[in-house]
Amino acid sequence: MSADQEQQSIRCLVAKVGLDGHDRGAHVIARAFRDAGFEVISSGLHNAPDEIVQAAVQEDVNVLGISILSGAHNTLVPKVIDGLKEYDAFEDTLVLVGGVVPDDDKEKLKEMGVAEVFGPGTPMEETIEFVRENAPQR
């Protein structure tokens, strides 16, 4: 498999969960992922955790990027992870969080199974490289 085929096989869902209406970062990362050769699905705004889980399972994504700026990450992200586990999709899905998350909460999210938390100002290439190196292959 060539590098191009490998990148194209990475399917990403960029999701906005909860009532957070700030989606500029989600649009920026979705565009960067597309430019990197990933297949990207965007959830749009105001999704419940179960809607995100359903989309991730139905679209058979390798990567689920959750964009959250509302401060509800400790409530909503665990619900998404639990939902993925219910569908036996958690082990095959790289879960990332992007947004403003305090350092103590980053560690809690990682203990729950979030692979990485990317804050404001993270270079796009760093996020893209993380996905390339860690996305489960199907």
C-alpha positions in Angstrom: 0.0 0.0 0.0 1.4 3.4 -1.0 1.5 6.3 1.5 -1.3 8.0 -0.5 -3.5 5.0 -0.2 -2.8 4.7 3.5 -3.7 8.3 4.1 -6.8 8.1 2.0 -7.9 5.0 4.0 -8.0 7.1 7.2 -11.6 8.1 7.8 -12.2 10.9 10.4 -15.3 12.2 12.0 -14.9 15.8 13.3 -17.7 16.2 15.8 -19.2 19.0 17.9 -20.9 17.6 21.0 -23.3 19.4 23.3 -24.5 23.0 23.1 -21.1 24.4 22.2 -21.7 26.7 19.2 -18.1 27.6 18.5 -17.2 25.6 15.4 -14.4 27.5 13.8 -11.7 25.2 15.2 -13.7 22.1 13.9 -13.8 23.6 10.5 -10.1 24.4 10.5 -9.1 20.9 11.6 -11.5 19.3 9.1 -10.0 21.3 6.3 -6.4 20.4 7.4 -7.3 16.7 7.6 -8.8 16.9 4.1 -5.7 18.7 2.8 -3.6 15.9 4.4 -5.5 13.3 2.3 -7.8 12.0 5.0 -11.5 11.3 4.4 -13.5 13.7 6.6 -17.0 13.7 7.8 -18.3 16.7 9.9 -21.1 16.4 12.4 -22.3 19.9 12.4 -23.3 21.7 15.6 -25.2 20.6 18.7 -25.0 16.8 18.7 -25.8 14.6 21.6 -23.2 12.1 22.6 -25.3 9.2 21.2 -25.6 11.0 17.9 -21.8 11.2 17.7 -21.5 7.5 18.5 -24.1 6.6 15.9 -22.3 8.6 13.2 -18.9 7.2 14.1 -20.2 3.6 14.0 -22.3 4.0 10.8 -19.4 5.8 9.0 -16.9 3.2 10.3 -14.3 5.9 11.1 -10.8 5.3 12.2 -10.6 8.6 14.0 -13.1 10.6 16.1 -12.1 14.1 16.8 -14.3 15.8 19.4 -14.2 19.6 19.4 -15.4 21.0 22.6 -15.1 24.5 24.1 -18.1 24.6 26.4 -16.3 23.2 29.5 -18.5 20.1 29.4 -15.7 17.8 28.3 -15.7 15.8 31.6 -19.4 15.0 31.2 -19.8 14.6 27.4 -16.6 12.9 26.3 -17.1 9.9 28.7 -20.6 9.4 27.3 -19.2 9.2 23.8 -16.5 6.8 24.9 -19.1 4.6 26.8 -21.2 4.6 23.6 -18.3 3.5 21.5 -17.6 0.7 23.9 -21.3 -0.4 23.8 -20.9 -0.9 20.0 -17.5 -2.6 20.4 -16.1 0.3 18.4 -13.8 1.9 20.9 -10.8 -0.3 20.4 -10.9 0.4 16.6 -11.4 4.2 17.0 -8.7 6.8 17.8 -10.5 9.3 20.0 -9.1 12.8 20.1 -10.3 16.0 21.8 -9.6 19.5 20.7 -10.4 22.6 22.6 -9.7 24.5 25.8 -9.1 21.8 28.4 -7.3 22.4 31.7 -4.2 20.2 32.2 -5.8 18.2 35.1 -8.7 17.4 32.9 -6.5 16.3 30.0 -5.0 13.6 32.2 -8.5 12.5 33.3 -9.6 12.3 29.7 -6.6 10.3 28.7 -7.2 7.9 31.6 -10.7 7.3 30.1 -9.2 6.5 26.8 -8.8 9.7 24.9 -5.6 9.3 22.9 -4.6 12.9 22.9 -6.0 16.4 23.7 -5.0 19.2 21.4 -5.4 22.8 22.6 -5.5 26.1 20.8 -2.3 26.9 18.9 -1.3 23.3 18.3 0.4 23.1 14.9 -1.8 21.4 12.4 1.1 19.2 11.3 1.5 17.9 14.8 -2.1 16.8 14.9 -1.9 15.3 11.4 1.2 13.4 12.2 -0.4 12.1 15.4 -3.3 10.7 13.4 -1.0 9.2 10.7 1.0 7.4 13.4 -1.8 6.3 15.6 -5.0 5.8 13.5 -6.1 2.1 13.6 -6.0 0.6 10.1 -8.9 -1.4 8.8 
